């Protein structure tokens, strides 16, 4: 017996004669003491790839991750983090991933994830200012309803702004979500 364990990471394989080597992402699941790769359905991995993992009561793995796929599809050469995706894995269904990204073009980073049944909450830092997005960051908290075999529906629950910082630059980063008795807490 023993607890189920999952791990997700990115790796850089320096192979071939090219000068550009894309980051690749994957996950693994420990079953009976042995690790088995289960992959991760993303094409382009962001330099800010830091997935947030949670298991639900049914044993499904939920992953909130920055996804640079859209930038790649737009013809970009750098896998910038253009949005967040939510993916879900189970032994029976394999991977499910949403078709549309959230937080597009706002350089979302630093996700926090909580799950309760088919509902999740995802918080991340983002910016509305494309010229100074590195220095002007707010937090967004999204509720996500995801029925089995459907597409997730994201709803912006809260936007937390840093307030007036005097010089016009202020950052909120690394949100932490908690879930207690059906109430979501943000720190």
Protein Blocks (a to p, Z undefined) as FASTA:
>chain_A
ZZdddddddddddedjbfbdcddddddddeehiacdebjadfbdcfklccdddddfkopa
cdddddfklmmmnopabdcdfbdcdddddfklopaddfbdehihklpghiadddehjacc
ddddddfblklmmmmccdddddddddehiacddddfbdcdebjehjopacdehiadddee
hiacdZZ
